[in-house]
Amino acid sequence: MISRLFDIISRRIDGPLMVCLVLTLALGLTVVYSASGGASVDRVLGQSRNIAVAAAALWIVANIPPQALMRLAIPVYSAGLALLVGVALFGEVRNGARRWLNLGFTTIQPSEVMKIAVPLLLAWYFHRHQEGIQLRDYAVAAILLALPVGLVARQPDLGTALLIFASGFFVIFLAGLSWKILAGLFVTGMVSLPFLWGMLHDYQRKRVLTLFDPTEDPLGAGYHIIQATIAIGSGGVLGKGWLNGTQAQLDFVPERSTDFILAVYGEEFGLAGNLLLVVLYVLIVGRGLMIAANASTTFARLTAGAVTLTFFTYAFVNMGMVSGILPVVGVPLPMVSYGGTALLSMLVGFGILMSISTHKQLVSS
Amino acid sequence: MSVVGQTLRDQRAELNVFRARLTVAGLAALVAFGLLVARFVWLQVVQREHYHTLAEANRISVVPVVPNRGLILDRNGEVLAANYSAYTLEVTPGKVGNVERAIDELSQVIEVTPRDRRRFKRLQEESKNFESLPIRTRLTEEEVARFAVNRYRFPGFEIKARLFRSYPHGDIASHAVGYIGRINEADVRRIEAAGLATNYKGTDHIGKLGIEGAYEKELHGITGSEQVEIDAGGRAIRALSRSEPQSGNNLLVTLDIKLQRVAEEAFQDYRGALVALDPKTGDVLALVSRPGYDPNLFVDGIDPANWDALNNSPDKPLNNRALRGQYPPGSTIKPFMALAALTYGKRTPEYTISDPGQWMLPGVARPFRDWKKGGHGMVNLHRSIVVSCDTYYYGLANDLGVDAIHRFMTQFGFGSKTGVDIDGELPGLQPSSDWKWQRFKQKWYAGDTISVGIGQGYWLATPMQLATAVATLANGGTPVHPRLVRAVQDARTQKVRELPTRNGEPLALKPEHVELVRAAMIDVTRPGGTAVRAAQGAPYLVAGKTGTAQVVAMKAGEKYDEKRVHERLRDHALFIAYAPADDPKIALALLVENGGHGSSTAVPIAREVFDYYLLRKRPERKQALGDDEAESD
């Protein structure tokens, strides 16, 4: 009886991936406790609830076969796009950005949906045209990608727009867009940088500028980076010990339980802790890429590859910005930062990976 | 078949492309993670010390612990400047958007008087935006509690428990004790120039004047420090270590505050100055400059109304007349002139003139008049002092010449600062032919010397100078250096370190000459002298000499009529004296501005001081000063 229940629960779960996820999430809870001052378990309980919800979603998605997921691509994407338009028209403004949509019973952030919907849709599109992908197909894919990215960037939410863009771009890249065109796009992108610069909001420009010289504005925009760097650097090899980070516990690190939680972690657990986290992320990415490589359909391959690489992007962008080598964009540290929304879309992504990993025998037979 | 094969080949090709791309992406991810690891190694291994230092600097704040300021105690242990602890409410204007509005709101919680506001405004103008300035001082416990409840409404406002300076005797001895005030920009520059910036971290006040100013170094103490762990908001979380401050040393001063009070009150409503010294040591027993001011007004920053009142008053209460008032010494210098005559052999005690009431300088048509119409009759050296005969000294001055007078008088301290141990003293003026040439590019005329002979003309002296000169006479000819602080008491060990007296070398005077002059000064206070009231009925002997300093020169032939001259144009009354004359314990010089002639206003003041100092007898106020009958000098 119990073994049967266990079988139901674990049948669609990819063991190695799951182990890595559980370890990372547990590590995350430890740091969230420290980042909330170590005095109360409210945040830890809240985050546990977030994890429970996201894990349930992961399990549900993992049990949906890839073909069914493929059929969901269009409806989910369309719904997501409609919601984004809705945000643009009726969205709530918080902190100067229009990101939220009030549905009456709850407020949602539709841009999160797109992190999953975009790779699904593009993978579906290339799957449909797998017999001979034309340049035209890439153009269509680019448009399908540009719509949500543009809408999210306008909110403005540069971090999410970047991640949605990455998720779609990875699909296009993996689908085989020729290097020449990639190179051409890269050059075009470089040339158009000044124009993009003109379109950025002041605070976004400041963040980029601050990256190059945080000391320029040590009490303003540079404060985040300076304090986070001090926290990490002062952690040394072994760290100051759990709950003992002075930068973290005395409030010098801003947004310490969300976007800048790596500073808390790096300060208290040192280089050793950082290496452990990087190893976990490498294992997760490696396992994801393996699943993608072994997937049996174009849709499954592209989806699995894009979801994995998007996860990598999360990790790299966050760690890069907190350690001061990338500009500050609002990207959480995956599965460590406090917060439910990003965690949900991330675990749904891993659910898709597990679905692909555990359903391929059925497909090939 | 071929279609299927084609499809299979396509699929295989597609798979190969995909796997190649996946490999590229995977390698790129590895490189990216490698970059992050390199960054972590850089931050956490290579640069660790640097960031460790920064993190420690973030969390550890060194807070200065201000030492208690030393006390100032009079010669009997009476406290002249004390500390008390009280709550102040302070504002850092830089942390408050609209200070005016915040203060309006505050005034609904605790009382803020218009005076508080004006004083605050003045402080604000003088200080920088990030300095914490008191808006209210001396809060009651209840006010503190009421503010605490409403604290959240007033960011940038803070209650602080501080030590305050208080001067329990108010305006009594204010010119000697001085006061402390908030450190201003000029003070900051001085502190930095002296290399004391570290020791003044956290200190808001500094001695500005008087003993408080001159002995700042002793009084301030050594600032301690406390290492405090602070959070990002600057709130102290816990103390890490503390080095205790070292309190400032107590000053034991030479003043007798009770005597001082007697002396000040003796002036009644007159302006003027008095300096009383111990003739053996130069210890200042009383230092009066009337009117005084309440030094307590300055401690927290004076409000504009009080400042204007003090600064613009025609009575000039802020001017320390005892040290900075330069007056013609008048007839008070006659004993010194007599001594000069004996010392330089220009007169014998027996030499006698017949005083017709005026003296003619050969070649000058206008006579030099004696203050007494008709003259004093037969006058020898003794009598010239007792009756203050001008005519005698006109001739004497002419015989001595200005440079001999200058040479002799500078030995007694005339014309230079006495070196009293507080700042601001002026040197007076002892004229000489050199001086006149340098000052006016004019030669010295014989006529100039004549008025110098009776302490007029160019001669100017401060009350402090007169006091040291008379003290020198009293002790038989040893110049004294007046001092206000006699000892320093170590704050920790309570050990008292006596400061050395700095008497000069005894002057080359013949004791019998000094004795002649002193005997004459005793007769000044006896019937027939000009200062009878100084010793009338006293159980001790007083030696003295009156004087008058002209405020306006009379035109030739015009008669000075005290009653008719505007009060501010009346002559200044002077008196120098010491007692007991046979064993001097106190020597003093005093001046009553616009007091008229010396005997009626100045002499009674000296008598009250002597009575109190020698007999501890408090004066009974019987009559107003100046209600005296006889005309004298």
Interface residues (C-beta under 8 A of the other chain):
Chain A: Q130 E131 G132 F170 F173 L174 A175 G176 Q227 T229 I230 A231 I232 G233 S234 G235 G236 V237 T246 Q247 L250 D251 F252 G266 E267 G270 L271 N274 L275 V278 Y281 V282 V285 G286 L289 A292 A293 T298 R301 L302 G305 L309 F312 F316 M319 G320 S323 G324 I325
Chain B: T7 D10 Q11 E14 L15 V17 F18 R19 R21 L22 A25 G26 A29 L30 A32 F33 L35 L36 V37 R39 F40 V41 L43 Q44 V45 Q47 R48 H50 Y51 H52 L54 A55 E56 N58 R59 E229 I230 D231 A232 G233 I237
